[in-house]
Amino acid sequence: MAKKKVKNKIPSKKYAKYKLEGNKLTRARLCPKCGPAVFLGEHKDRFYCGKCNYLEMK
């Protein structure tokens, strides 16, 4: 039996979801249903929450 090939995982890039404006750190798109702990995923034509399935069209 041959060994399985290991797939490299893509890092989450959480640093890209924050913006630094002067001395303030602001968070990009948050889910209004889940609260401030969950980010909305940004796609080509929509913002989507994977936890509660909330959808916002661009």
C-alpha angles and dihedrals in degrees: 000000000000124000119253117251114247114238116215113234121227113237117242097240093218089166088069091062093065129069126202114217111177105303094339126094112210128190123227122233113340126192111258092205100046097039135230096323097069126068125209114240113238117225132171096274106009150031114235137189112213093197102056100012093242111166131199120182118218 
